[in-house]
């Protein structure tokens, strides 16, 4: 389908995620430009904060309860909640129900059951909800794609990002060797198991360089930070860029 061709567009809230909000605001701006180009009205609930993943993943699930309460309060009533982060969306859809159960609060549990199924990673929303793969993007570069662990294994987004990338004007999409292998970031894993994390990242960076791509694309900036940091230390290889920024690019941007 072509840009804006979906029969109707839902009321969309942007779930910025704290990581993107602090370190990669350009990804969020690109997400908003893309969704608006496709006819969506995009709202930014100012009450949003962390989804609580950093607590839950390190064994502090009880401390994540206030974050879950804040999340369902901030995003109640929207048809869809969209985030350019498979990791954070996976946390909402996979962890929030367990955290609400831990709280022993049936009202919170009901709120999670209402909100969580409407939270989408960006490629899911574009393909499954809007029904588009061709979004009017133009990015005349050699590109390779890294499927992040949470999007691949928890959300099971499959080939949705690749379908979107293949429809981008001017793009040359090349396969990343051992694409399904983890980059080694894993949140606090990178801190607690630094040597293993770096070794995994070095392997991923080596494979990225082998493609001779200009850009390495992924749907999570945390993974791009891991791989990009290693690439920058070698001083060569592709630049990292979020999927949203590629899909938001147009011929008028002059890339």
Secondary structure as UniProt FT lines:
FT   TURN            3..4
FT   STRAND          11..14
FT   HELIX           18..23
FT   HELIX           25..37
FT   TURN            38..39
FT   STRAND          41..43
FT   TURN            46..47
FT   HELIX           53..56
FT   TURN            57..59
FT   HELIX           62..64
FT   HELIX           65..75
FT   TURN            76..77
FT   STRAND          80..83
FT   HELIX           86..103
FT   HELIX           106..115
FT   HELIX           116..118
FT   STRAND          119..121
FT   HELIX           122..124
FT   HELIX           125..129
FT   STRAND          142..145
FT   HELIX           150..154
FT   TURN            158..159
FT   HELIX           160..166
FT   STRAND          172..174
FT   TURN            177..180
FT   TURN            186..188
FT   HELIX           189..192
FT   HELIX           194..210
FT   TURN            211..212
FT   STRAND          215..218
FT   HELIX           221..234
FT   STRAND          239..242
FT   HELIX           243..248
FT   HELIX           251..253
//
